[in-house]
Amino acid sequence: ISPTKTQAGHTTSLAGRHIIGQESPKPAPPPVALTTVVYYMDQVDTPFKTAIQKKPDMLNLRDFKDTVDRPGIFRYHFKTVDPEFGTVKEELTLDGDRLPLWDGKVVAWIEEDASIV
């Protein structure tokens, strides 16, 4: 198979597989880590679902708050397993607290803090 010239003057094979004079395609960027988040709000039966662009083991309470970003003062509880009690809702209060995972996802309950007047 003999090469042919393109309009731009580059040589290409008839099969179109190789172009001389052009850069090789750049590799695709690595996939973005996404963590599924399911959360329940006060007095709403159906949960909300979203994703945070971070690896699950890197998520903290601040990441969660930034994602759900609702006006008001809330308490945050997360589904996890306690070695003594089994499945529990763990309350997190510090922004740097790591989020517990349930089957690789975050499952949370957001409750308005009634103690704040």
BALOBA-1460 file (C-alpha; in Angstrom, 3 decimals):
// residues 117
<rec num="1" residu="i" x="0.000" y="0.000" z="0.000"/>
<rec num="2" residu="s" x="1.537" y="3.290" z="-1.009"/>
<rec num="3" residu="p" x="1.193" y="6.422" z="1.152"/>
<rec num="4" residu="t" x="-0.876" y="9.403" z="0.018"/>
<rec num="5" residu="k" x="-0.541" y="13.116" z="0.730"/>
<rec num="6" residu="t" x="-3.268" y="14.959" z="2.647"/>
<rec num="7" residu="q" x="-4.272" y="18.549" z="1.887"/>
<rec num="8" residu="a" x="-2.080" y="19.740" z="4.761"/>
<rec num="9" residu="g" x="0.891" y="17.936" z="3.170"/>
<rec num="10" residu="h" x="1.104" y="15.169" z="5.793"/>
<rec num="11" residu="t" x="1.719" y="11.631" z="4.692"/>
<rec num="12" residu="t" x="-0.777" y="8.995" z="5.713"/>
<rec num="13" residu="s" x="-1.243" y="5.355" z="4.869"/>
<rec num="14" residu="l" x="-4.274" y="4.362" z="2.870"/>
<rec num="15" residu="a" x="-5.629" y="2.631" z="5.945"/>
<rec num="16" residu="g" x="-5.504" y="5.963" z="7.800"/>
<rec num="17" residu="r" x="-3.672" y="4.463" z="10.740"/>
<rec num="18" residu="h" x="-0.483" y="6.502" z="10.776"/>
<rec num="19" residu="i" x="0.103" y="10.160" z="10.166"/>
<rec num="20" residu="i" x="3.658" y="11.441" z="9.856"/>
<rec num="21" residu="g" x="4.285" y="14.942" z="11.149"/>
<rec num="22" residu="q" x="1.549" y="14.999" z="13.783"/>
<rec num="23" residu="e" x="1.797" y="14.444" z="17.527"/>
<rec num="24" residu="s" x="0.603" y="11.209" z="19.030"/>
<rec num="25" residu="p" x="-2.696" y="11.475" z="20.852"/>
<rec num="26" residu="k" x="-2.320" y="12.339" z="24.530"/>
<rec num="27" residu="p" x="-3.319" y="9.678" z="27.039"/>
<rec num="28" residu="a" x="-6.732" y="10.083" z="28.626"/>
<rec num="29" residu="p" x="-6.736" y="11.647" z="32.108"/>
<rec num="30" residu="p" x="-7.188" y="9.214" z="34.981"/>
<rec num="31" residu="p" x="-10.805" y="8.595" z="35.960"/>
<rec num="32" residu="v" x="-12.196" y="10.893" z="38.644"/>
<rec num="33" residu="a" x="-12.912" y="9.175" z="41.946"/>
<rec num="34" residu="l" x="-16.599" y="9.467" z="42.821"/>
<rec num="35" residu="t" x="-18.261" y="8.446" z="46.056"/>
<rec num="36" residu="t" x="-22.015" y="7.923" z="46.120"/>
<rec num="37" residu="v" x="-23.813" y="9.784" z="48.887"/>
<rec num="38" residu="v" x="-27.384" y="9.050" z="49.986"/>
<rec num="39" residu="y" x="-28.894" y="11.286" z="52.645"/>
<rec num="40" residu="y" x="-32.212" y="11.786" z="54.396"/>
<rec num="41" residu="m" x="-33.598" y="15.146" z="55.519"/>
<rec num="42" residu="d" x="-36.099" y="15.818" z="58.328"/>
<rec num="43" residu="q" x="-39.680" y="14.910" z="57.413"/>
<rec num="44" residu="v" x="-38.800" y="13.690" z="53.896"/>
<rec num="45" residu="d" x="-39.310" y="9.954" z="53.337"/>
<rec num="46" residu="t" x="-37.400" y="9.658" z="50.075"/>
<rec num="47" residu="p" x="-33.616" y="10.002" z="50.326"/>
<rec num="48" residu="f" x="-31.550" y="12.346" z="48.190"/>
<rec num="49" residu="k" x="-28.638" y="10.982" z="46.145"/>
<rec num="50" residu="t" x="-25.509" y="12.779" z="44.961"/>
<rec num="51" residu="a" x="-21.796" y="12.111" z="44.511"/>
<rec num="52" residu="i" x="-18.628" y="13.683" z="45.851"/>
<rec num="53" residu="q" x="-15.541" y="13.787" z="43.621"/>
<rec num="54" residu="k" x="-13.181" y="12.199" z="46.122"/>
<rec num="55" residu="k" x="-12.088" y="8.717" z="47.060"/>
<rec num="56" residu="p" x="-14.329" y="7.268" z="49.788"/>
<rec num="57" residu="d" x="-11.494" y="6.939" z="52.312"/>
<rec num="58" residu="m" x="-10.618" y="10.636" z="51.897"/>
<rec num="59" residu="l" x="-14.064" y="12.127" z="52.689"/>
<rec num="60" residu="n" x="-14.658" y="14.205" z="55.786"/>
<rec num="61" residu="l" x="-17.620" y="16.031" z="57.305"/>
<rec num="62" residu="r" x="-16.620" y="19.333" z="55.632"/>
<rec num="63" residu="d" x="-16.789" y="17.650" z="52.183"/>
<rec num="64" residu="f" x="-20.271" y="16.393" z="53.014"/>
<rec num="65" residu="k" x="-21.475" y="19.792" z="54.297"/>
<rec num="66" residu="d" x="-20.120" y="21.538" z="51.194"/>
<rec num="67" residu="t" x="-21.970" y="19.065" z="48.965"/>
<rec num="68" residu="v" x="-25.403" y="19.274" z="50.620"/>
<rec num="69" residu="d" x="-25.021" y="23.013" z="51.448"/>
<rec num="70" residu="r" x="-28.363" y="23.859" z="53.073"/>
<rec num="71" residu="p" x="-29.149" y="26.970" z="55.119"/>
<rec num="72" residu="g" x="-29.546" y="26.346" z="58.853"/>
<rec num="73" residu="i" x="-27.805" y="24.537" z="61.674"/>
<rec num="74" residu="f" x="-27.865" y="20.743" z="61.493"/>
<rec num="75" residu="r" x="-26.741" y="17.551" z="63.175"/>
<rec num="76" residu="y" x="-25.161" y="14.892" z="60.961"/>
<rec num="77" residu="h" x="-25.525" y="11.138" z="61.523"/>
<rec num="78" residu="f" x="-23.944" y="8.407" z="59.398"/>
<rec num="79" residu="k" x="-24.746" y="4.722" z="59.047"/>
<rec num="80" residu="t" x="-21.882" y="2.521" z="60.217"/>
<rec num="81" residu="v" x="-21.115" y="-0.709" z="62.056"/>
<rec num="82" residu="d" x="-20.075" y="-0.686" z="65.698"/>
<rec num="83" residu="p" x="-18.232" y="-3.843" z="66.845"/>
<rec num="84" residu="e" x="-20.336" y="-4.024" z="70.009"/>
<rec num="85" residu="f" x="-23.784" y="-2.859" z="68.841"/>
<rec num="86" residu="g" x="-23.892" y="-3.691" z="65.113"/>
<rec num="87" residu="t" x="-25.511" y="-1.179" z="62.736"/>
<rec num="88" residu="v" x="-25.726" y="2.300" z="64.269"/>
<rec num="89" residu="k" x="-26.067" y="5.977" z="63.332"/>
<rec num="90" residu="e" x="-22.868" y="7.756" z="64.327"/>
<rec num="91" residu="e" x="-23.014" y="11.513" z="64.911"/>
<rec num="92" residu="l" x="-20.093" y="13.533" z="63.552"/>
<rec num="93" residu="t" x="-19.455" y="17.082" z="64.739"/>
<rec num="94" residu="l" x="-15.959" y="18.114" z="63.630"/>
<rec num="95" residu="d" x="-15.346" y="19.162" z="60.025"/>
<rec num="96" residu="g" x="-12.206" y="17.007" z="59.841"/>
<rec num="97" residu="d" x="-14.003" y="13.819" z="60.987"/>
<rec num="98" residu="r" x="-13.739" y="11.048" z="58.364"/>
<rec num="99" residu="l" x="-17.077" y="9.833" z="57.029"/>
<rec num="100" residu="p" x="-17.949" y="6.223" z="57.814"/>
<rec num="101" residu="l" x="-18.923" y="4.133" z="54.788"/>
<rec num="102" residu="w" x="-21.672" y="1.609" z="54.262"/>
<rec num="103" residu="d" x="-20.947" y="-0.795" z="51.370"/>
<rec num="104" residu="g" x="-18.544" y="1.789" z="49.923"/>
<rec num="105" residu="k" x="-21.147" y="4.576" z="50.046"/>
<rec num="106" residu="v" x="-22.030" y="7.328" z="52.482"/>
<rec num="107" residu="v" x="-25.485" y="6.979" z="54.069"/>
<rec num="108" residu="a" x="-26.479" y="9.971" z="56.197"/>
<rec num="109" residu="w" x="-29.298" y="11.653" z="58.096"/>
<rec num="110" residu="i" x="-29.397" y="15.431" z="58.379"/>
<rec num="111" residu="e" x="-31.496" y="16.762" z="61.239"/>
<rec num="112" residu="e" x="-32.167" y="20.382" z="62.029"/>
<rec num="113" residu="d" x="-30.602" y="21.172" z="65.399"/>
<rec num="114" residu="a" x="-33.585" y="22.077" z="67.591"/>
<rec num="115" residu="s" x="-31.312" y="22.896" z="70.554"/>
<rec num="116" residu="i" x="-30.154" y="26.110" z="68.846"/>
<rec num="117" residu="v" x="-32.601" y="28.968" z="69.302"/>
